[in-house]
Amino acid sequence: MYRPQIKVLDCTIRDGGLANDSHFSLETVRAVYKACCQAGIDYVELGYRNSKEMFSPQEYGLWRFCDEEHLRRAVDGIDPGGTKLSVMQDAHKAVPEDILPADESVVDMIRIATYVKDVDKAIRLANNATDKGYEATINIMAISHEMGGPFLDEALQQIEEETSVQAVYVVDSFGALYSEEVHFLVSRFQKFLKTKEVGAHFHNNQQLAFANTIEAVIRNANYLDGTLYGLGRAAGNCPTELLIGFLKNPKFRIEPILDVISTTILPLREGIEWGYHIPYMLTGILDQHPREAMAWMNSESKNDFVSFYRMLTEESGEA
Amino acid sequence: MYRPQIKVLDCTIRDGGLANDSHFSLETVRAVYKACCQAGIDYVELGYRNSKEMFSPQEYGLWRFCDEEHLRRAVDGIDPGGTKLSVMQDAHKAVPEDILPADESVVDMIRIATYVKDVDKAIRLANNATDKGYEATINIMAISHEMGGPFLDEALQQIEEETSVQAVYVVDSFGALYSEEVHFLVSRFQKFLKTKEVGAHFHNNQQLAFANTIEAVIRNANYLDGTLYGLGRAAGNCPTELLIGFLKNPKFRIEPILDVISTTILPLREGIEWGYHIPYMLTGILDQHPREAMAWMNSESKNDFVSFYRMLTEESGEA
């Protein structure tokens, strides 16, 4: 009953790194990697390989850059089973030169995150990756702002024609999409991407990340992102444990996932606050970047939701 | 673009009462009632009217019984606008004699919660309510255990023929349903209920309560339950604020909802723990009652998820 084409990618360390400037301990990264390998997760994404000219290594942790030596320490001695290793490059914050030839790297796949407007940069980085022997994907962020107009279609057509990436992701950066929009977007991606899979990466502002992932699966999206216990910036992500509970492929094992949440993820809550909160819910409903909600959550007015709502809606009323 | 037939019912006090034995202060109940009236919510459910022979008034709070005098104190001086007042009776734990004639009561609607096996008791209580002049519904609990076999169909047919309730709810007590099952169940209800609306009451064990409510709406369910900030037993419910954010009827106002969450609901977290937790997620995935998860959450092993998972799956392996 399961669909063998489905690939689950756990991006706890990568997406969670947006919540703590990628300051995870080596011990945490190794525990997450090991659990995902034991659970049969298809890909584990351990961070960004972004440019040290764009991000200060003094300010950001190791997993914003994922130097080969640090990745090797993260995976050393752990049996990957069938699990592959992924890193992400931001189209507008990374350079091709940071990518070694694949046979000199522990990395298997490079995912390029991009806005529609940066698609040419994304294509350059994606082709750099595939030329060097990696698997690659392109992940189109802030997709809820690209529902109208011709640019998304053009970008998808370009990706189809000019790259050999294996998947292109619908990324709901703002947690704004409802199921009908997921159906619409997955079908629209498929219309242009005749030779590539569609992926799903959803945020949980409206408690819809897991549900929308299921809806994407129903429309034949096959690349699915999750994070452990939903760890991620602001409201967080589709919880990997829910995805594994839902999918029927017998290769998946939930116990290592439950164990690492218990031992490694829950303790992180002392330093990182993520999950469903009203300010994140409001930016989701209003289809806005969560940055103002994150600032509000760090203010003394944190629980004054009415003032925050008025601030957001007055701003969006500006003309 | 909105569907005027849609009715939203907030059951924060009633369903939340399962998490604190209905021990809400009068101040809390009044604040919730007032906010829902101001927000344009169609119905507010302030508790159960269950039998004092079945529940001890020493052990349970006022809102397990909803005596008329206590309801009158809850609503006194608050302009209801168009908002109606509801109470719930459990088919197997309530008696017809506890219901006054409607013109002597502040209650507008009586909802009968039942298992399929108790449908005859439910019909008796529902007819008692409508005969006395109330609106009434029947809410079929534990529906995920009734997917197969003939008994659900028979119960629906009986309700259609033998009552004049206005709606019959799909109640996912265990938070086990996925969207395709919601579609299946709503359609199945509609097949038998030619003269009645279908309602949706979902639990959030798998973070699907809101998503499944949307899916029910898509299939033309028109009676929708929510609770403020999802307050409810175990993983809680569909958050009313998400529902109001989603629905397009201009009569709904979200600010009173945001305000009461801020001032009244968040402080309740000191005494009640609800929301997404791995033990509740596991009983949801395994389609089991949350009672064992609730006990686990109150134990010292609370965060030992692997042991809890093994306990559940070994038990369900018993034959």
Interface residues (C-beta under 8 A of the other chain):
Chain A: Y178 S179 E180 N204 Q206 Q207 L208 A209 F210 A211 N212 I214 E215 I218 Y229 P239 E241 L242 G245 F246 I254 E255 L258 D259 I261 S262 L266 G275 Y276 I278 M281 L282 I285 N303 D304 F305 V306 Y309
Chain B: Y178 S179 E180 N204 Q206 Q207 L208 A209 F210 A211 N212 I214 E215 I218 Y229 P239 E241 L242 G245 F246 I254 E255 L258 D259 I261 S262 L266 G275 Y276 I278 M281 L282 I285 N303 D304 F305 V306 Y309
